[in-house]
Amino acid sequence: MRTVTFGINISLDGYCDHTLFKPSEEVHAYFTSLLNEVDLLFMGRIMYQLMFPFWADVAKNQSGLADENRFAQRLTAIDKVVLSQSLDKVEDNTRIVRSNPVEELLKLKQQPGRKISVDSVSLLPELIAAGLIDEFHLVVHPVLVGRGRQLLDGGSLPENLDLKLVDTIVFNSGCVALQYLTQ
């Protein structure tokens, strides 16, 4: 069975609005290394539209810094499944699924392949409740923002999810990467 991961940048006060802080070169390299273990991205519509066509354009035009270009190339090369009832069109190696994200992810998890990365804050509580997330990769940025999207809304989980810390990396920027496994 494939491993399902969830990774995200987050502020010290629990907000994951990517527009409120900028990842360093080390953080881009970290997420690129995580993507090297992945052969499928499982995305919500909002995250997909935040990421594409922006990163596809960076990959095509090599318009970012070197670390951003490497991240963009890896991200765009990976097959994607986007959960959406409203999208009409997606990039080349992407397909749309219209309903039942839990059933779809369970089916994908049982297929052969490498890791699946979930990239959707809105789907996260439902996928956690279904027991489908195996690893969490949180990069905590040394900033308090006090606004934006929180990782989890209050009351969004039916019960606590105990995690086991298996790795910690402290970056020169002050960011800390935390890897947790579900127990």
N, C-alpha and C positions, 0 to 999 in steps of 0.2 A: 504494500500500500504506500502511496506517495505521501510525503510530508507537506503539510500546508503551513506556510509562514505568513506573518503579518509584520511589516516593518514601516516605521514612520518617524519623522522628525517631530519633536515635541518640546514646548517650552518648559521651564522649571515648574511653572504653575499649571501644567496640564493642558495647554492649548496646542492644537496641531494645525493652525492656519499658517501655511507655508509662506504667505506674503509678509509675515511679521518678523521673520529672521532669515538670514542667508546662510546656507550650508557652506562650510569651508572646503578646500580642496581635499582634505583628509576625509571629510564626511562623504563627498561624492565618490571618492575611491572606495570607502567602506560599502556604500550601497551598490556600487558596481561589482564589488567582489561577491556580495550576496546574490546579485542577479546572475552571476556566472554559474550558480548552482540551480538556477530556475529555468524551466522550459515552458512555463505557462503563467500568464498574469490573469488574475480573476478580478475584474474591476467593476465598480459601480459607474454609472453614467457621469456623475459629477467629477469623480477623479479622472476618468477617461478624458473628459472635455478640458480639465485643467492641464493634463499632460500632453494631449495631442490636439492640434498639430505642432505645438511648440517644440517638443523634444524631437519630433520627426524632422522638423526644419533645421534644428541645430545639428542633427546627425547628417543630414543631406548637405548642408552648407558649411559644416565645420566652423560655425560662427561663435561658438563659446570658447571658454578657456579649455586647455588640454583635458583636464579632468571632467569637465562638463561634456566635451565631445565624446570621450570614452563612455561615459554614462549614457548619453543619448544614443550612441550606436548600439550598445548592448540592449537598452530598453526597447528600442524600435525593432530589433531583430527577433525578440521573443514573441511567440504567439499569444494572442489575447482573447479573452472572453469578456464581453461587456454586458452587464445586466441593465437593460433599459426597455421601457415600454414606449419611449418617445423618439429615440434616435432612428434616423432613416438610413444613415450612411456612416461607415467606419473605414479605417485604414486597411491596407491589403491583407495583413496577417491577423485580422481581427474578425470575430463573429459575434453577433448579437444574440443574447438569450432573453426572452421576453418575460419569463415567470419562474418561480420556484428556485431561488438561489441555493437553498440548502440541498435540495434534490440534485441539482446540477453539479454542485461542488462535490457532493458525495460520490456521484457517478465518475467525475473526473479524478477524484482521489483514488479510486479503485482501479483506474487504468494504469498501464505501465508508463513510466517516465520519471523525470527528475522532479524537483520540488515545484510546488505551485505557490505563487505569491499572491496574497489577497491585498488588494489596494482599494479599500472602501471603508470609510469610517461609518457610513450609515448602515452598511450591512453587518458590521462587526458584532454588535450584540446578538443578532440572530445566529450568526455562524459560531460564536462562542457557546451560546446556549445549546446548539446542536452538537457540540464537542468536535468541531471540525478544524479548529486552529491548534497546531502542534507546537509552534515556536513563535515567540514575539521578539522583534528586534526594535528596541526603542533607542533613538539617539536624542538625549536630553541636551538642549541648548542652554547655556548659562544666561538666560534672559527671563524676566517676568514681564508678561504682556498684558494680562488682565482682561483680554477680550479675544473674540474669535471662536472658532469651533473647538469644543472640548473633545477629547478622545472618546469618552463615554458620558452620556447624559445620566443624571441621577435617576436611579430606578430602572436603568435599561437592562440590567442583568437579573435573572431570577434568583441567583445565589452567587456567592463569592467564587472566584476561580483562583485556586492556589497555584502558584507558579514556582519553579525552581530556577534560581539564577545559575547559569552555567558559564558565562563569560562577561567580562567587563573590559572595555578599552577606554582609556582617557586620551583624548586628542589634545594637541598643542593649543587648539582654539578654546579649550575649556569644555568642549562637548564631551559627553560620556555615552558610549554605546553599551547598552545592556541587552544581553541575550537571555531569554527565559524559555524554559520548556514547560508545557502543561504537565501536571502530575496525574 
